[in-house]
Amino acid sequence: MRDLHARMLGAVLGGEGLEGVAELAAVEAGGPVAITLPARGLSASSPPGLALNGGEPALEVPILSGEERIGSVVVLASGNGAGPEVDREEVARAAALATLTEIAVVDARDEVEHDLRASLLEDLRAGTVDGAEAVRRAARLGCELAGGAVALAAEIRSRKPRGAAALIESEWPGSLAELIEARVYAVLPAREGDEAPQRTVERARRLLARMRGHGPAAVSSFYADPAELHQAIREAELVLEVVRRDDRLAEQIEAGAGDGVYRLLFRALISDPDEVRSFYEDTVAAVVEYDRQYRSELLATLETYLACDCNMNATAREIYAHRHTVAYRLDRVRELSGLDPSSSTDRERLGLGIKAFRILAPTLPR
């Protein structure tokens, strides 16, 4: 029996898994054997595909982890039974012990892979890994980054935080996803094809819709160069900081409305945050401060006015105010910002200023 246990351990350590253990047990017991681990959704049998209700069990030995029963080894009666000297119960106990070893091996392997994924994602966030090394380390984890990728960041508010990472990996084979400090970070590699950037972003947006059940989530634009993946993750973080506070903007970005402008601003915020802040200061900062101080609605009125193609009457209807109220508020915007909403050139600057404010809002004093 000691030799059987050694052979079963050899099967486990050799990568044959539960199938190898079940096969050795079946040969030794002289009859079909099934190993089941319901809590983990795992099972194996020899012969393969064995139905437990298809024969009369000769015996069943529980698989115990501490005092908890996590599964069982079942030996079925067979006309091809082994000789009388074979103790089937001992065979089943040896299989149960080998199964616990397989569980430990799998858990240890999963823990190592978790640490490797988390380490790579942390290094990408910190920008301490170059493109070639990122590609090499990711490839060892089954993630091919040579064709570029999109980054994802999500704030997990559900009771099953690891389920969010599992969802990403199941929906996006070859991705890297890990829970780090109550957030899930992921790198979503592109698939081969001439339209990889566009298709990758579209798929990422569909994944975002699936992530809603766990909390707010955001993705970066497409980054073709693996050396820039730290910027992709930073962009996803910046977008997340915005969308978690602004439901309307979250819907706009997810739907792709004004997405090109917002993406340019997010990228600019990564490379030159002072420039974006300066642009905000030169456009709508005084209007935002006036609204904050006097609880007015100048910025909201301006935003609605621009959305209504600068139609005064349509704006009045949208905000449930008189036309003269709209005109007065737009005059105050002009006085405070130095930009005229009736001028096409100034309107463009004001529109960009509003977008800059939206992405800077999480970092501005309240």
Secondary structure as GFF3:
##gff-version 3
##sequence-region A 1 366
A	DSSP	alpha_helix	2	13	.	.	.	ID=ss1
A	DSSP	alpha_helix	17	29	.	.	.	ID=ss2
A	DSSP	beta_strand	33	37	.	.	.	ID=ss3
A	DSSP	three_ten_helix	38	40	.	.	.	ID=ss4
A	DSSP	beta_strand	42	46	.	.	.	ID=ss5
A	DSSP	three_ten_helix	52	54	.	.	.	ID=ss6
A	DSSP	beta_strand	57	65	.	.	.	ID=ss7
A	DSSP	beta_strand	68	76	.	.	.	ID=ss8
A	DSSP	alpha_helix	88	126	.	.	.	ID=ss9
A	DSSP	alpha_helix	131	140	.	.	.	ID=ss10
A	DSSP	beta_strand	149	155	.	.	.	ID=ss11
A	DSSP	alpha_helix	161	171	.	.	.	ID=ss12
A	DSSP	beta_strand	176	180	.	.	.	ID=ss13
A	DSSP	beta_strand	183	189	.	.	.	ID=ss14
A	DSSP	alpha_helix	196	211	.	.	.	ID=ss15
A	DSSP	beta_strand	217	219	.	.	.	ID=ss16
A	DSSP	three_ten_helix	226	228	.	.	.	ID=ss17
A	DSSP	alpha_helix	229	243	.	.	.	ID=ss18
A	DSSP	alpha_helix	247	255	.	.	.	ID=ss19
A	DSSP	alpha_helix	259	271	.	.	.	ID=ss20
A	DSSP	alpha_helix	273	283	.	.	.	ID=ss21
A	DSSP	alpha_helix	285	294	.	.	.	ID=ss22
A	DSSP	alpha_helix	298	307	.	.	.	ID=ss23
A	DSSP	alpha_helix	312	319	.	.	.	ID=ss24
A	DSSP	alpha_helix	323	337	.	.	.	ID=ss25
A	DSSP	alpha_helix	344	360	.	.	.	ID=ss26
A	DSSP	three_ten_helix	361	363	.	.	.	ID=ss27
###
